[in-house]
Amino acid sequence: MSIQKVYSYSLVCFVLFALVFSLIENKGYEYQNTIENTYRLFLFITFFYFARHYDRLEFKLIVFSLLYLSIYILRSYQSGVYYLDILNANVFIIYTLIFSQTVKFLLKAKFNYRFYEVFFKFLLIAFFLIYLVKRVLLGMSRPYVYGENNFELMLVFISFYSLMVKKLLTNIKLWWLLLFGIVILSGSKSGFLILVFLIFYKLEFRKIYIFILGAIIIIFLGVLSVFISSLDRFGFLLNAINNIISKEVIELLLPLQLLPLNQESCTALSFYTGSMNPDSNDCYPKILHIWLLSSFLNHGLIVIILYLKIFYELLKKYFKKDYLFLYMVPIINGLSVSGFDSIWYFISLILIFPLWTQNTSLLKRS
């Protein structure tokens, strides 16, 4: 068995083991950190193996990213920022580097598509049943499998989308009903927005201006619904605007270090954990619970646009015509606490990639 298959199948086993063990232990959000940190370590270690083979463009990406991260980490640490806060602010960039190497590594192998078809279908059914039991029988308003469902729903949407575009779903209407059920049971507003976007996306308006206009309207209405329906979200938005106004232009464009929010915001949001350092009185943009805004304050407009563009090109290169939805999932989800910094988004992309390594229309459904 090739090393690519060992890697991919190991990841599948990890996801299944985490699912089963989380049900047995029932530790919820405490267990979420264990799962995510375990896979972060796995990604970090394997990156050094994948990075042995790269082309000129990827070499430039690696060198630039490592240079930027070195400057950012050093300046932040010299300013007294806790190391876990620094790491947390940079996970999107680190994941982008790892993803760029992992997909090219997996591209060299051919996989058993039937195995992935069964796995993703099992995953969707498991999410529905677990959400149903926890919502109906246990009375949870926001049921979960691994942890906060705002993070893990990206795995659900990407799994469903992959099976759909690769034509691996028979009785497609039943699977759509299953997806609707998962989203409704989850109680996630960002999940609802992604569902609406997916429906609109599949109406085949992708190549005309109606699609663009409709997508803008959906996202705009989504932003309004998220913030207006929740006083917390509205408070997060006001505090983000307050910090943007108070910063220098260079800090908004290219801060080159992690800067704390102003004390007024830290006081207003003191009921949330503002820093991973229990001895610190500072708080950082992550506390705003809006990934798009917190990332902007973490790295500035130039770096965020640059890496969003890089990731867009990577998805377009490896997922061909199916890249746009995969790109928009964390963008829409980024209106809430989790976007491109979610480990479950990157797990999802690496899990589904074997379906793009060869033509699935040749799959023998025996």
Secondary structure, 3 states (H helix, E strand, C coil): CCHHHHHHHHHHHHHHHHHHHHHHHCCCHHHHHHHHHHHHHHHHHHHHHHCCCCCHHHHHHHHHHHHHHHHHHHHHHHCCCCHHHHHHHCHHHHHHHHHHHHHHHHCCCCCCHHHHHHHHHHHHHHHHHHHHHHHHHCCCCCCCCCCCHHHHHHHHHHHHHHHHHCCCCCCHHHHHHHHHHHHHHHCCHHHHHHHHHHHHHCCCCCCCHHHHHHHHHHHHHHHHHHHHCCHHHHHHHHHHHHHHHHCCHHHHHCCCCCCCCCHHHHHHCCCCCCCCCCCCCCCCHHHHCCHHHHHHHHHHHHHHHHHHHHHHHHHHHHHHHHHHHHHHHHHHHCCCCCCCCCHHHHHHHHHHHHHHCCCHHHCCCC
